[in-house]
Amino acid sequence: MSSAMQELLAILDLEKLEHNLFRGRSPQVGWQRVFGGQVIGQALVAAQRTVDRRRHVHSLHCYFMRPGDPAVPIIYEVDRIRDGGSFTTRRVVAIQHGHAIFSLEASFQVDEEGLEHQMAMPEGVPGPEALKTQHELLEAIGGHVPEAIRKYWARERPLEVKPVNVEHYTSREKLPPCQNVWVRTTGPVPDDRALQAAVLAYLSDMTLLDTSTFAHGRSGFDADLQMASLDHAMWFHRPARLDDWLLYTQDSPNAIGSRGFSRGALYTRQGALVASVAQEGLVRLRKK
């Protein structure tokens, strides 16, 4: 297990301060703001700590209000909205410097039998064995991508990412607003369904908003673009191993008003639909 993966599992193990009150920390890796997926994962853990273990998250909806400060802890306050016969609802507010920076609502359900179907995984996508990780791409085409992308690829992270297409990194060509990315954790996640859901929520924020820039020949690494997640929604369909490759298929149906909208679906390599994701984010051209 990589040190970055060990750190991810450590920061998801929140400290309990009081009834419904938890404290989380951020990895000290020089980031200017807290990664959005981290706050989603930690807030989900805080909610899970107040829910019967027999009930599992099936959906979450959240808003990003202020950028998180990596230098100070984040306080998570849980509101136990409802405990019903089959469903449980929780609201979580993340607080730093006396202000709310993020809010999450999540719903939990006991496992039930019922009607079942899913959209099939896209056909014709190359398997992960045929592709390069971002570290390997750094060696192969690093000279053809901007310095900001090279620095990002060189970072140690708890995830391995293998993009199917790399044209948006190497050119300014206007491309269809869609992409396929293989992703997995760099070490095993404990056999704990609640923790696995939190890690899945963490990785769901990876690469998604970037998809909305492709139609404009841009990249999330462009210095004249201001980008930040505004909201994030996720539906958990089936549990799955996260240390095996998942296909994250993404598209962006719309961009307008300095906001980009993206959708995603996560599949196991066997084709099981694990989760669905939607996100809107700020995609603003900076004024000179």
Secondary structure, DSSP 8 states (H G I E B T S, - for coil): --HHHHHHHHHTS-EEEETTEEEE----SS-SS--HHHHHHHHHHHHHTTS-TTEEEEEEEEEE-S---TTS-EEEEEEEEEE-SSEEEEEEEEEETTEEEEEEEEEEEE------------TT---GGGS--HHHHHHHHGGGS-HHHHHHHHS--SEEEEES--HHHH------SEEEEEEEESS---S-HHHHHHHHHHHHTSSTGGGGGGGGT--TT-TTEEEEEEEEEEEE-S---SSS-EEEEEEEEEEETTEEEEEEEEEETT--EEEEEEEEEEEEE---
